[in-house]
Amino acid sequence: MKFELLPNEILIKCFQYLNAPDIFYSFDRLNYRFYILIRNIHLHLNFEQVKKPLFDDFCQIIRINPKIKRNIIYLKLLNIGNGEQIESFLSLFPLNEFICLRSLSFISNVFDYTGQKQEQVSPMLTLLPDLYRFYAPKWKIEAKAISKSAIQVLTLWKYCPTSFHPILAVTSSFTSLRILFCSACELQSILNYTPMLKYIKIDRFTEYDKPYDIHYGMQYNMKYNMQCSADGSYTYDFSKICAVRLKQLDLDHSVTSFEFIEQLLKCFPNLKIFSIVAISARNMIDADRWQRLIKFSLPLLRVFNFNFGCYDSESYDNMLIKLSPFQTDFWYQHN
């Protein structure tokens, strides 16, 4: 059977796996039936592999056929090697016109410190009733805009519900959060004001605010429930936090002590999956301490993935001695 003779139901299922520009350039002029069909189906618009001439051409198609905007449920724009797609697209089409959008991604190779694009986009997020996923790993969006949106899966550079003062805090209901940079102070704020979280992933995490601010140029001065210790670091009180819905926690490039992680994990009694990459493990490589923590504080934990870095001065034999306790039956059951 020829492809064009297939029923619409099958064609629509096939089109779900194709990018919108490919669909239009392949079927738009084939016949009248396809002309009508592709203008009345859900579309995935991914400009990641699209060169500028093709990008401009498809934007023109949208301008000529404005009803297409109502059919786009997935939109991905890049500012990496393809010109300024984000600025160009937003200058042509207000986001609130894509009323059926479910997933929105903005990808750039540099952080947007000016916040100009965020200021343009933030108000629009609340006007997209079906927006489920928002992915902008080089952006920082105000928590107020997120809290008023329908977003459930969120990826940002930074996220802080309390801004600069707890009185200004806003509560959000999204369930999945990935952030590139986070301090212990910011995580405490997130846990306090995002009670529905089931999944958290942090690419770079530290319990110290000062080195974090100096290294990444982030001036975050609010000190929430913490005290300065003699070495200039901070201690935190997580004892009043109980994030019962959190099921998975991933901490990459973590600069923390075991004591801090122990205090943190006790907030998640229903945690099932925990992953940590500790660059300077310090006292992390201690199987007995981890086993006690899991037994008494994490009864539902089933997967524990760890990658502990150590100093070159550690001899090979000493490392074998430290790691051998992780080879008992208990650890085989949790990995």
Backbone torsions as a table, in degrees:
resi	resn	phi	psi	omega
1	MET	NA	136.0	178.3
2	LYS	-71.4	149.5	-176.3
3	PHE	-58.0	-41.9	-175.9
4	GLU	-70.6	-10.2	178.3
5	LEU	-92.5	-5.3	178.6
6	LEU	-66.0	148.5	178.9
7	PRO	-67.5	157.3	-178.0
8	ASN	-57.7	-36.0	-178.0
9	GLU	-59.4	-42.0	179.7
10	ILE	-72.5	-40.1	179.2
11	LEU	-61.4	-41.7	-179.8
12	ILE	-62.0	-40.2	177.9
13	LYS	-65.2	-37.6	178.0
14	CYS	-66.3	-40.9	-177.8
15	PHE	-66.4	-19.7	178.5
16	GLN	-62.1	-23.6	-176.9
17	TYR	-97.5	4.5	-176.7
18	LEU	-113.5	150.8	176.6
19	ASN	-77.8	143.5	-175.5
20	ALA	-55.3	-45.0	177.9
21	PRO	-60.3	-37.0	178.3
22	ASP	-65.4	-39.8	179.2
23	ILE	-62.6	-47.0	-176.0
24	PHE	-69.3	-40.2	-178.5
25	TYR	-75.6	-15.4	179.2
26	SER	-96.7	-31.3	-169.6
27	PHE	-123.4	-9.5	-172.9
28	ASP	-61.3	-37.2	-176.0
29	ARG	-109.6	14.1	-178.9
30	LEU	-69.9	-51.3	174.1
31	ASN	-165.1	173.7	-174.6
32	TYR	-65.7	-35.1	-179.7
33	ARG	-60.0	-47.2	179.2
34	PHE	-69.0	-33.9	178.1
35	TYR	-56.6	-44.8	179.8
36	ILE	-74.4	-42.5	-174.2
37	LEU	-61.0	-49.4	-174.2
38	ILE	-70.9	-11.3	175.2
39	ARG	-94.2	4.1	-178.5
40	ASN	-134.7	31.4	176.9
41	ILE	-128.8	161.6	174.4
42	HIS	-68.2	138.6	-175.1
43	LEU	-123.5	140.9	172.1
44	HIS	-104.3	118.9	-176.1
45	LEU	-112.5	100.1	-177.4
46	ASN	-117.5	111.8	-177.9
47	PHE	-94.5	14.8	-174.3
48	GLU	-61.7	-42.3	-178.5
49	GLN	-105.9	19.3	-175.9
50	VAL	-100.0	126.3	178.3
51	LYS	-78.7	163.1	-172.1
52	LYS	-57.5	-44.4	178.7
53	PRO	-58.1	-42.0	179.1
54	LEU	-69.7	-36.7	176.0
55	PHE	-60.0	-48.0	-180.0
56	ASP	-63.7	-39.9	-179.7
57	ASP	-63.1	-43.1	-177.4
58	PHE	-72.7	-32.5	174.1
59	CYS	-61.3	-36.9	177.2
60	GLN	-66.0	-38.2	176.4
61	ILE	-60.1	-42.0	179.0
62	ILE	-64.6	-39.8	180.0
63	ARG	-65.1	-37.8	179.6
64	ILE	-73.8	-32.4	-178.0
65	ASN	-120.8	73.8	-173.4
66	PRO	-61.2	-22.0	178.7
67	LYS	-65.4	-19.3	178.8
68	ILE	-59.9	-32.0	-178.6
69	LYS	-58.4	-31.1	-179.9
70	ARG	-73.9	-15.9	-177.4
71	ASN	-96.7	-11.4	-177.4
72	ILE	-80.1	119.2	-179.9
73	ILE	-108.8	-12.1	-179.2
74	TYR	-136.9	126.8	-179.0
75	LEU	-135.4	126.9	178.9
76	LYS	-131.8	120.8	-179.0
77	LEU	-121.6	144.3	-176.9
78	LEU	-129.1	148.4	168.8
79	ASN	-117.0	41.8	-177.9
80	ILE	-124.8	104.0	174.6
81	GLY	68.8	1.7	-178.2
82	ASN	-122.4	23.0	-174.1
83	GLY	79.5	-174.2	-178.6
84	GLU	-90.2	75.6	-178.6
85	GLN	-61.3	-41.9	-174.9
86	ILE	-61.4	-51.7	-179.7
87	GLU	-63.0	-42.4	-178.4
88	SER	-63.2	-45.4	-177.4
89	PHE	-66.8	-45.9	-178.1
90	LEU	-67.9	-24.6	176.7
91	SER	-73.4	-21.0	-179.5
92	LEU	-95.6	-36.3	-171.4
93	PHE	-133.9	118.1	172.3
94	PRO	-65.1	136.7	-176.3
95	LEU	-61.9	-31.1	-176.8
96	ASN	-66.9	-9.3	176.4
97	GLU	-81.3	-11.9	178.0
98	PHE	-95.1	70.7	-167.5
99	ILE	-70.0	-15.9	-179.7
100	CYS	-104.2	9.9	-176.6
101	LEU	-63.6	130.5	-179.9
102	ARG	-110.5	-30.9	-178.3
103	SER	-134.3	130.4	-177.8
104	LEU	-132.6	126.5	-177.5
105	SER	-130.0	130.5	173.4
106	PHE	-121.6	117.4	-176.2
107	ILE	-120.7	130.8	-179.9
108	SER	-140.0	158.4	178.6
109	ASN	-94.3	1.8	177.4
110	VAL	-135.5	153.0	176.1
111	PHE	-74.7	140.3	178.7
112	ASP	-91.4	85.3	-178.0
113	TYR	-71.2	-26.5	-177.1
114	THR	-70.4	-32.1	179.8
115	GLY	77.4	10.0	-176.4
116	GLN	-65.2	-45.2	-179.7
117	LYS	-67.3	-38.4	178.5
118	GLN	-61.0	-41.2	179.3
119	GLU	-62.9	-32.0	179.0
120	GLN	-76.1	-36.6	-173.9
121	VAL	-85.9	-38.7	-172.5
122	SER	-48.8	-50.7	-178.9
123	PRO	-62.9	-27.4	-177.7
124	MET	-73.0	-27.7	-177.1
125	LEU	-60.3	-34.3	-179.1
126	THR	-74.6	-11.9	-177.4
127	LEU	-100.0	7.9	179.1
128	LEU	-110.8	94.4	-170.3
129	PRO	-66.5	-21.6	-177.4
130	ASP	-105.5	5.1	-176.5
131	LEU	-67.5	112.2	-176.1
132	TYR	-101.0	-35.4	-174.1
133	ARG	-128.7	131.1	175.8
134	PHE	-128.8	121.6	-174.7
135	TYR	-123.9	110.4	179.0
136	ALA	-148.1	75.5	-171.1
137	PRO	-67.9	-9.3	176.8
138	LYS	-111.9	15.9	-178.7
139	TRP	-117.4	157.2	170.5
140	LYS	-125.4	111.6	-178.4
141	ILE	-101.8	139.7	178.4
142	GLU	-60.7	137.9	-177.8
143	ALA	-61.6	-29.8	-178.9
144	LYS	-61.1	-40.8	179.5
145	ALA	-67.5	-39.2	180.0
146	ILE	-66.7	-41.1	-175.6
147	SER	-64.4	-27.5	-178.6
148	LYS	-93.2	0.6	-179.0
149	SER	-98.0	176.6	177.9
150	ALA	-94.6	7.6	-174.6
151	ILE	-60.5	133.6	176.6
152	GLN	-115.3	-29.1	-179.3
153	VAL	-119.2	116.6	-170.1
154	LEU	-126.8	132.6	174.1
155	THR	-130.5	121.8	-177.8
156	LEU	-141.4	168.6	172.8
157	TRP	-67.4	-53.1	177.9
158	LYS	-141.3	152.0	175.4
159	TYR	-146.6	127.7	179.2
160	CYS	-142.7	110.5	-178.2
161	PRO	-65.1	-24.8	-173.2
162	THR	-94.1	-2.5	-177.5
163	SER	50.1	-108.9	-177.9
164	PHE	-118.5	0.3	179.7
165	HIS	-156.5	135.2	-178.9
166	PRO	-56.2	-29.1	-179.2
167	ILE	-62.8	-28.3	-178.1
168	LEU	-89.7	7.7	-176.1
169	ALA	-64.6	147.7	175.9
170	VAL	-127.8	142.4	-179.3
171	THR	-94.6	134.3	179.4
172	SER	-119.0	159.1	-174.4
173	SER	-118.1	13.0	178.7
174	PHE	-68.6	157.2	-171.3
175	THR	-110.1	-14.5	-178.4
176	SER	-134.4	130.6	-176.5
177	LEU	-136.5	128.7	169.2
178	ARG	-125.4	127.5	177.4
179	ILE	-130.1	146.1	-176.5
180	LEU	-76.5	-39.9	-177.5
181	PHE	-131.6	137.1	-179.4
182	CYS	-158.0	137.1	173.0
183	SER	-100.6	168.7	178.9
184	ALA	-61.2	-37.9	179.0
185	CYS	-61.1	-43.7	-179.8
186	GLU	-68.8	-38.4	178.6
187	LEU	-64.6	-39.1	177.3
188	GLN	-60.4	-41.2	177.4
189	SER	-64.3	-42.7	179.2
190	ILE	-60.7	-45.1	-178.3
191	LEU	-66.4	-32.8	-179.8
192	ASN	-72.0	-32.2	-170.4
193	TYR	-118.8	10.8	175.2
194	THR	-133.4	73.4	-170.0
195	PRO	-72.3	-14.3	-175.2
196	MET	-92.8	3.5	-175.2
197	LEU	-61.6	132.7	173.8
198	LYS	-111.9	-21.8	-176.0
199	TYR	-142.4	132.9	174.5
200	ILE	-132.7	131.5	172.0
201	LYS	-130.0	128.0	178.9
202	ILE	-122.3	121.9	-176.6
203	ASP	-74.3	-38.3	177.1
204	ARG	-134.8	119.5	-172.5
205	PHE	-132.5	137.1	178.2
206	THR	-143.9	148.8	175.9
207	GLU	-87.9	-5.3	-178.2
208	TYR	-106.2	130.9	-179.4
209	ASP	-82.1	-40.8	-172.4
210	LYS	-63.8	-53.4	177.9
211	PRO	-61.2	-33.3	-179.9
212	TYR	-62.9	-45.9	-179.5
213	ASP	-66.8	-42.4	-177.7
214	ILE	-66.2	-42.5	-175.1
215	HIS	-70.4	-39.2	-174.9
216	TYR	-105.6	2.9	176.3
217	GLY	68.0	31.1	-177.0
218	MET	-108.1	116.4	-178.9
219	GLN	-93.4	98.2	-179.0
220	TYR	-124.1	101.0	-167.0
221	ASN	-98.8	-11.3	-176.7
222	MET	-69.0	128.0	178.2
223	LYS	-109.7	107.3	-170.9
224	TYR	-106.9	112.8	177.9
225	ASN	51.6	49.5	179.5
226	MET	-145.7	158.4	-179.3
227	GLN	-129.9	145.2	179.7
228	CYS	-80.8	132.7	178.2
229	SER	-96.3	177.4	-174.6
230	ALA	-62.8	-30.3	-177.0
231	ASP	-87.4	6.6	177.8
232	GLY	89.1	-2.5	177.5
233	SER	-88.3	-174.3	-176.8
234	TYR	-130.1	147.4	173.8
235	THR	-109.2	149.6	-172.8
236	TYR	-126.3	154.4	178.0
237	ASP	-112.2	101.1	178.2
238	PHE	-99.9	6.6	-171.9
239	SER	-64.2	-25.4	-178.2
240	LYS	-91.4	1.6	-179.4
241	ILE	-98.7	132.2	175.9
242	CYS	-139.7	93.7	-177.6
243	ALA	-89.3	82.2	-171.9
244	VAL	-70.3	-20.1	-177.1
245	ARG	-87.3	-15.9	-175.5
246	LEU	-69.4	124.3	-178.7
247	LYS	-110.4	-24.6	-177.4
248	GLN	-141.9	134.5	178.7
249	LEU	-133.5	124.4	178.4
250	ASP	-121.2	121.6	178.2
251	LEU	-119.0	108.1	177.9
252	ASP	-100.0	151.2	177.7
253	HIS	46.8	57.7	-174.9
254	SER	-93.8	128.5	175.2
255	VAL	-111.4	87.6	-174.2
256	THR	-147.4	167.1	174.3
257	SER	-101.3	164.5	177.0
258	PHE	-62.7	-39.8	-177.9
259	GLU	-59.0	-40.6	179.5
260	PHE	-68.2	-46.2	179.8
261	ILE	-61.5	-38.1	178.3
262	GLU	-61.3	-46.7	178.5
263	GLN	-61.9	-39.9	-178.6
264	LEU	-67.2	-47.0	-175.2
265	LEU	-66.3	-24.0	178.2
266	LYS	-68.0	-10.8	176.4
267	CYS	-80.3	-9.4	-171.8
268	PHE	-122.2	74.1	-175.0
269	PRO	-65.2	-20.4	-177.7
270	ASN	-107.4	16.9	-179.5
271	LEU	-63.2	133.2	180.0
272	LYS	-110.6	-29.9	-177.8
273	ILE	-132.9	127.4	177.4
274	PHE	-134.2	128.1	178.6
275	SER	-129.3	138.5	179.9
276	ILE	-145.3	137.2	171.7
277	VAL	-118.9	111.5	-178.3
278	ALA	-107.5	115.3	-176.6
279	ILE	-66.3	-47.8	175.8
280	SER	-115.7	96.0	-167.8
281	ALA	-68.1	-26.3	-178.7
282	ARG	48.4	-110.5	-176.9
283	ASN	-97.9	22.6	-177.7
284	MET	-74.2	-31.8	-173.4
285	ILE	-83.3	79.1	-178.5
286	ASP	-146.4	93.4	-173.9
287	ALA	-60.7	-37.4	-177.5
288	ASP	-65.6	-41.7	179.5
289	ARG	-65.8	-42.1	178.1
290	TRP	-64.1	-40.2	-178.8
291	GLN	-64.2	-42.7	178.1
292	ARG	-64.1	-41.1	179.6
293	LEU	-62.0	-44.7	-178.9
294	ILE	-66.7	-43.1	-177.4
295	LYS	-63.5	-43.8	-171.3
296	PHE	-96.2	-22.1	-175.5
297	SER	-119.4	-19.5	-177.0
298	LEU	-128.9	66.1	-173.9
299	PRO	-65.5	-22.1	-177.6
300	LEU	-97.4	-1.7	-178.2
301	LEU	-64.0	127.5	-179.6
302	ARG	-119.2	-21.1	-180.0
303	VAL	-131.8	124.0	177.3
304	PHE	-129.6	105.4	179.1
305	ASN	-105.2	128.5	179.4
306	PHE	-138.4	149.2	175.2
307	ASN	-137.3	100.6	-175.1
308	PHE	-102.8	119.9	174.5
309	GLY	-81.7	154.6	-179.4
310	CYS	-143.3	165.5	-178.5
311	TYR	-74.8	148.8	179.8
312	ASP	-63.2	-21.2	-178.0
313	SER	-69.5	-18.2	177.7
314	GLU	-67.1	127.3	178.8
315	SER	-75.1	158.7	-178.9
316	TYR	-61.7	-41.6	-178.7
317	ASP	-64.9	-39.9	178.9
318	ASN	-65.0	-37.3	179.0
319	MET	-66.7	-37.8	177.3
320	LEU	-62.6	-39.5	179.5
321	ILE	-64.3	-41.5	-179.4
322	LYS	-69.0	-33.6	-175.0
323	LEU	-87.6	-21.6	-176.2
324	SER	-58.3	-35.8	177.9
325	PRO	-63.9	-14.6	177.7
326	PHE	-81.7	6.4	-176.0
327	GLN	-109.3	18.9	178.1
328	THR	-82.3	173.5	179.5
329	ASP	-60.4	-34.9	-179.9
330	PHE	-57.5	-43.2	-176.2
331	TRP	-76.2	-29.5	174.4
332	TYR	-64.8	-30.3	179.8
333	GLN	-75.7	-20.7	-176.0
334	HIS	-107.6	15.6	177.5
335	ASN	-143.4	NA	NA
